[in-house]
Amino acid sequence: MKNSKPKTILLVEDEESLIKIIKKKLEDDGFQVFNARSVKEALSCLKKIKKVDVVWLDHYLLGKENGLDLLVKMRKKGSSWKKIPVFLVSNTASADKVEAYMRLGISKYYVKANHGLDEIISEVKKAIF
């Protein structure tokens, strides 16, 4: 990974304290990290960044829309973001919501409280390298 261009991850999380922790850990692992706290910010980032390799997504975000709303927009027909792997990392997504995420093709779902950052990052790396 050292000799190649760093993989780009879009971290979509509403909690500022978590963003700082997750972002630092991802950067320490060699990722280039962009972050957004709302669907609107995430869509803006997706439009600006030339290539996003993976999205780290929380369910509840700032504003009226949630992670599922973002994923629906990413997966819609004709979207250039349709094939980006998405990892849902949330403590608060209900079973029916998780099922909806799965139908939309997320790579994996993690309950934040049950998984350490190192474990999730390791899985993300496996999916994109």
C-alpha positions, 0 to 999 in steps of 0.5 A: 500500500505504501507505493500506491496511491492511498485508497479513499474512504468517505466516512459518513458519521454524525458524531464529531467525536467518533469522526475524529477517532475513526478518521485518525485510525483510518489515516494511520492505516493509510487511507485518505479520509473525507468525512460528512455528517449529513446526506447533503454533505456526503453527496457533495463529497461524492461529487467532488472526489474523483474516486471514492473506494469505500463508504463507511456509513452510519444510519442516523445522520444530521438533518432529515435524511439518514444513511438509508436515504444516502444509499438509495441515492447511491444505488439508483439507476445510472449513478456513478457511485452504484458499485462503491462498497458500503460498510454500515457501522451503526448501533441504531439501525433496526432489523427492518432497516438493516434488511433494507440496507442488505437489499441495496447491497451493502458489503457488511453491517457492524453493530458499533458496540460489538466490533472494534475499529481494528476489526472493521478496518481490517474487513474494509481493507480486505474488501478493497485490496 
